[in-house]
């Protein structure tokens, strides 16, 4: 501050004359120009995001990977084992309980089915074929 008083500014008066608003110390807006500019940018950004979302939606329809109506490769493999019903019961039990150890009956039923359909031999042979490479 100068002793002669020249160049001393009353900050409150200065802020009011410039139409400056302080929103919790986070933003300073002058004459609404910055605010309107930000609003325009948000609108433009929002439109671009919507377009991107629409593009992603179209891609999902073409892939069909997320469509639960059609069996995927894993579902088809489970069906071929002949134990799809037992596998489903085991998966649902685990989903409900969150712990495989609470699904002993379902696990035993699945293992029994697995053995009855000679899946142990099928997987053993397939694993051996793969390891030969």
C-alpha positions as semicolon CSV with decimal commas, in nm:
position;residue;x (nm);y (nm);z (nm)
1;X;0,000;0,000;0,000
2;X;0,134;0,344;-0,088
3;X;0,149;0,618;0,176
4;X;-0,012;0,886;-0,040
5;X;-0,316;0,666;-0,099
6;X;-0,279;0,666;-0,478
7;X;-0,316;0,334;-0,649
8;X;-0,499;0,186;-0,355
9;X;-0,795;-0,014;-0,473
10;X;-1,105;-0,103;-0,279
11;X;-1,128;-0,471;-0,375
12;X;-1,496;-0,498;-0,284
13;X;-1,589;-0,206;-0,507
14;X;-1,365;-0,342;-0,782
15;X;-1,529;-0,682;-0,771
16;X;-1,877;-0,534;-0,787
17;X;-1,792;-0,307;-1,077
18;X;-1,647;-0,596;-1,276
19;X;-1,949;-0,813;-1,199
20;X;-1,727;-1,084;-1,051
21;X;-1,889;-1,368;-0,866
22;X;-1,700;-1,611;-0,645
23;X;-1,877;-1,945;-0,607
24;X;-1,722;-2,093;-0,296
25;X;-1,376;-2,003;-0,420
26;X;-1,407;-2,256;-0,702
27;X;-1,500;-2,035;-0,997
28;X;-1,480;-1,673;-1,095
29;X;-1,717;-1,556;-1,365
30;X;-1,702;-1,220;-1,541
31;X;-2,010;-1,072;-1,707
32;X;-2,152;-1,420;-1,758
33;X;-1,928;-1,473;-2,062
34;X;-1,724;-1,750;-1,910
35;X;-2,036;-1,919;-1,776
36;X;-2,212;-1,914;-2,112
37;X;-1,895;-2,040;-2,281
38;X;-1,875;-2,332;-2,037
39;X;-2,243;-2,412;-2,088
40;X;-2,191;-2,420;-2,466
41;X;-1,892;-2,650;-2,424
42;X;-2,092;-2,880;-2,197
43;X;-2,373;-2,894;-2,453
44;X;-2,131;-2,973;-2,734
45;X;-1,952;-3,231;-2,521
46;X;-2,283;-3,389;-2,422
47;X;-2,392;-3,417;-2,783
48;X;-2,062;-3,582;-2,876
49;X;-2,094;-3,825;-2,585
50;X;-2,447;-3,916;-2,696
51;X;-2,321;-3,979;-3,050
52;X;-2,041;-4,198;-2,914
53;X;-2,292;-4,389;-2,701
54;X;-2,514;-4,442;-3,003
55;X;-2,216;-4,567;-3,202
56;X;-2,132;-4,814;-2,926
57;X;-2,493;-4,933;-2,913
58;X;-2,486;-5,011;-3,284
59;X;-2,164;-5,209;-3,244
60;X;-2,316;-5,425;-2,971
61;X;-2,605;-5,526;-3,196
62;X;-2,370;-5,643;-3,470
63;X;-2,146;-5,854;-3,245
64;X;-2,410;-6,064;-3,073
65;X;-2,154;-6,159;-2,808
66;X;-2,363;-6,023;-2,523
67;X;-2,688;-6,182;-2,639
68;X;-2,790;-6,441;-2,379
69;X;-3,063;-6,582;-2,605
70;X;-2,810;-6,761;-2,821
71;X;-2,569;-7,015;-2,669
72;X;-2,208;-6,907;-2,678
73;X;-1,911;-7,141;-2,721
74;X;-1,893;-7,223;-2,350
75;X;-2,266;-7,307;-2,333
76;X;-2,229;-7,534;-2,634
77;X;-1,935;-7,714;-2,475
78;X;-2,130;-7,767;-2,153
79;X;-2,425;-7,903;-2,352
80;X;-2,196;-8,154;-2,526
81;X;-2,083;-8,294;-2,190
82;X;-2,440;-8,402;-2,113
83;X;-2,422;-8,232;-1,773
84;X;-2,569;-7,890;-1,850
85;X;-2,851;-7,933;-1,598
86;X;-2,610;-8,026;-1,318
87;X;-2,370;-7,749;-1,417
88;X;-2,651;-7,493;-1,405
89;X;-2,758;-7,612;-1,059
90;X;-2,398;-7,583;-0,939
91;X;-2,353;-7,236;-1,089
92;X;-2,680;-7,111;-0,938
93;X;-2,586;-7,250;-0,597
94;X;-2,252;-7,072;-0,609
95;X;-2,421;-6,751;-0,720
96;X;-2,669;-6,770;-0,432
97;X;-2,420;-6,866;-0,161
98;X;-2,098;-6,711;-0,289
99;X;-1,906;-7,017;-0,164
100;X;-1,840;-7,343;-0,350
101;X;-1,807;-7,527;-0,018
102;X;-2,178;-7,469;0,047
103;X;-2,269;-7,648;-0,277
104;X;-2,147;-7,999;-0,192
105;X;-2,463;-8,177;-0,313
106;X;-2,461;-7,990;-0,644
107;X;-2,089;-8,054;-0,686
108;X;-2,131;-8,427;-0,623
109;X;-2,421;-8,445;-0,869
110;X;-2,210;-8,268;-1,132
111;X;-1,911;-8,497;-1,072
112;X;-2,133;-8,806;-1,092
113;X;-2,283;-8,687;-1,420
114;X;-1,936;-8,600;-1,549
115;X;-1,815;-8,954;-1,480
116;X;-2,126;-9,121;-1,622
117;X;-2,075;-8,942;-1,953
118;X;-1,705;-9,040;-1,967
119;X;-1,604;-8,675;-1,969
120;X;-1,295;-8,755;-1,763
121;X;-1,160;-8,956;-2,055
122;X;-1,259;-8,694;-2,313
123;X;-1,087;-8,410;-2,129
124;X;-0,785;-8,627;-2,049
125;X;-0,735;-8,715;-2,416
126;X;-0,788;-8,357;-2,528
127;X;-0,539;-8,228;-2,269
128;X;-0,283;-8,485;-2,384
129;X;-0,333;-8,384;-2,748
130;X;-0,274;-8,021;-2,662
131;X;0,039;-8,094;-2,460
132;X;0,194;-8,281;-2,755
133;X;0,254;-7,955;-2,940
